[in-house]
Amino acid sequence: MATAPSANPVAAQAAHDTHQAAHGDHPTALTYVKVGFILTAITVAEVWAYYIPSLVAMKGVFVTLLLTLSAIKFFTVVLFYMHLKYDNKLFRFLFTGPLLVAAMTMMILMFLFGKLAVRLGLLT
């Protein structure tokens, strides 16, 4: 007769060890707090940058700065809160591969239609 893993402490520990070996170490609550502070600091920097008129006047720099900070926040959330940092590398590949293809497609389309808009005289 088979017993449930929770009824047998040795089997439960073995199952836990197997699970941990498959998924790696999990972050502690302190790690999540640190990540939360980092995300908060980045958000404060984004809002602060918006209130600097000379920075906002340089639209290329301002937009690049905000996109960069947003990308850092995105990857931080994906790595820590979506557990991709601690999961199997296959999941990282399955997530980042299509993301890169989508990002490249979007940039190519923006470049293509940006050039087309300039040729049609829609943009100066």
C-alpha positions in Angstrom: 0.0 0.0 0.0 1.4 3.3 -1.1 1.5 6.2 1.4 1.2 9.9 0.7 4.5 11.7 0.7 3.4 14.0 3.5 2.7 11.0 5.8 6.2 9.7 5.4 8.7 12.5 6.4 11.6 10.8 4.6 9.7 10.6 1.4 8.5 14.2 1.8 12.1 15.4 2.3 13.2 13.4 -0.7 10.4 14.9 -2.8 11.4 18.4 -1.6 15.0 17.8 -2.4 14.1 16.5 -5.9 11.8 19.6 -6.4 14.6 21.9 -5.2 17.2 20.2 -7.4 14.9 20.6 -10.4 14.0 24.3 -9.7 17.1 25.5 -7.9 17.2 27.8 -4.9 14.2 30.0 -4.3 14.6 33.6 -3.1 13.9 34.6 0.4 11.5 37.3 1.5 14.4 39.6 1.9 15.3 39.2 -1.7 11.7 40.3 -2.7 12.0 43.3 -0.4 15.3 44.3 -2.0 13.8 43.9 -5.5 10.8 45.9 -4.4 13.0 48.8 -3.2 15.0 48.7 -6.5 11.8 48.9 -8.5 10.5 51.7 -6.4 13.8 53.6 -6.8 13.6 53.2 -10.6 10.0 54.4 -10.6 11.0 57.5 -8.5 13.8 58.2 -11.0 11.4 58.0 -13.9 8.9 60.4 -12.3 11.8 62.7 -11.2 13.1 62.8 -14.7 9.8 63.9 -16.0 10.0 67.1 -13.8 13.4 68.2 -15.2 12.5 70.6 -18.0 15.9 70.5 -19.7 15.8 66.7 -19.8 12.3 66.6 -21.2 13.3 69.2 -23.9 15.9 66.7 -25.2 13.2 64.3 -26.4 15.6 61.7 -27.8 17.5 61.4 -24.6 14.4 61.6 -22.4 12.5 58.8 -24.4 15.6 56.6 -24.4 16.1 57.1 -20.7 12.5 56.2 -19.9 12.5 53.2 -22.3 15.8 51.9 -20.7 14.4 52.3 -17.2 11.2 50.5 -18.2 13.2 47.7 -19.7 15.2 47.3 -16.5 12.0 47.2 -14.5 10.5 44.7 -16.9 13.4 42.3 -16.8 13.7 42.6 -13.0 10.0 41.7 -12.6 10.4 38.8 -15.0 13.5 37.4 -13.4 12.4 37.6 -9.8 8.6 37.8 -9.6 8.0 35.4 -12.5 10.8 33.2 -11.2 12.6 32.9 -14.5 15.9 33.4 -12.7 15.3 30.3 -10.6 13.5 28.1 -13.1 14.9 25.7 -15.7 16.9 27.3 -18.5 14.4 25.9 -21.0 11.7 28.3 -19.6 14.1 31.2 -20.0 14.6 30.3 -23.6 10.9 29.8 -24.2 10.2 33.2 -22.8 13.1 35.3 -24.2 13.2 33.7 -27.6 9.8 34.9 -28.7 10.2 38.1 -26.8 13.3 39.0 -28.9 11.6 38.0 -32.1 8.6 40.2 -31.2 10.9 43.1 -30.3 12.9 42.9 -33.5 9.7 42.7 -35.5 8.3 45.8 -33.8 11.6 47.7 -34.3 11.7 46.7 -38.0 8.1 47.8 -38.6 8.7 51.1 -36.8 11.7 51.7 -38.9 9.9 50.7 -42.1 6.8 52.8 -41.4 8.9 55.7 -40.1 10.7 55.8 -43.4 7.5 55.4 -45.3 5.9 58.3 -43.3 8.9 60.5 -44.1 8.7 59.7 -47.8 4.9 60.4 -47.8 5.5 63.7 -46.1 3.5 62.8 -43.0 6.5 63.5 -40.8 9.0 66.4 -41.2 
